[in-house]
Amino acid sequence: MEKAPVLLGVSAAHKQIEEDLMVAARSDAKVLLTGESGVGKEVVARLIHHRSSRNGGPFVAINCAGVPDTLLASELFGHTRGSFTDAYTDRRGWLEQADRGTIFMDEVGEMSSQMQGLLLRFLENGEIQPVGSERRRTVIDVRVITATNRTLIDSVEAREFREDLYYRLNVIHIDLPPLRDRPDDIPVLLNHFIRQFSARHGVDVPHVSDEVLARLTTMPWPGNVRQLRNVAERLVVRVRGRAVTLADLPRELFSRRSGATPITPEPLQRADILFERLMAGDDFWTVVQKPFMMHDITREDVREVVRRGLGLANDSYKELLSIFNLPPADYKRVLNFLRKFQSYVPVSDVRSVNGALGPESRKTAVGE
């Protein structure tokens, strides 16, 4: 059994989350987790599983927005040999793999109406029918925990999300507040992440002054706990054991006025961070592909990084490999990844943007 995650905090909001979590862990009822991106919905889902009677079974986490709709049914319900191109063998889906355990479905609000109908049918009778199978049905026992950063009731009213599915999923509702609404938790979380990354990178734990902590607690943190974790690792790598000063804080933290609407859309802010790491020498698989598969960044983040890279690579995917610190042999692998997860950026799109911007604006757009 994998090690249970840690939920840290001292605020009143944190205590409420702990109470709601324990209520959810005492039953097998379906749970709907809501909150902004990065607040820790998967951590809470894992804790519910670990504290429940199902903790001896599997925990399967999927990102519904990270899988193309054409593949999601196959991934969820499995498929039979020959049901589609490249289906060379029978394959168990995620639901069957989670039998007697828990399945966590993140970004459930991004499901198409067709997939919503398939999920509803499963929730009603526990039966799964693999893609390509006309007769074989399997009844499984799995607890379903879903999450979304949308307000699903608004999606129901807009007829973008099925009302009957919404009420099936929303038995126990846990809303996770954004980090800016619980500033008392920031020092506790930062200290935990700094110690964690200092051990991982083999450096001394840096000292964080009260001045730095005071500044961090006033930040709006649009990326929430995930963003704080990223900042902690960057500080550990940057200061390498010495005291952290205000000058060491990432510059994008100061590009947003506290409590104000972001000047730049959030995906562009994340793309700044990702592209900065690529320019520092880290490779595409580590900086982009791995966080995407872990649900830490979105398809739009990937597309934005690719757009910036193509701008520096003369609109050539082959030249893009060197920008992304990859060998030429990875060319097909990169294209396959981008196309599979709908993150491929046509070169014509980049050229049209650069042409509209003009030479000087293009330099600014691609960070030259």
Buried (B, 14 or more C-beta within 10 A) or exposed (E): EEEEBEBBBEBEBBEBBBEBBEBBBEBBEBBBBBBBBBBBBBBBBBBBBBBBEBBEBBBBBBBBBBBEBEBBBBBBBBBBEEBEEEBEEBBBBBBBBBBEBBBBBBBBBBBBEEBBBBBBEBBEEEEBBBBBBEEEEBEBEBBBBBBBBBEBEEBBEEEBBBEEBBEBBBBBBBEBBBBBEBBEBBBBBBBBBBEBBBEEEEBEBBEBEEEBBEBBBEBBBBBBBBBBBBBBBBBBEEBEEEEBEEEBBBEBBEEBEEEEEEEEEBBBBBBBBBBBBBBEEBBBBEBBBEBBBEBBBBBBBBBBBBBBBBBBBEBEBEEBBEBBBBEEEBBEBBEEBBEEBBBBBEBEEBEEBBEEBEEEEBEEBBEE
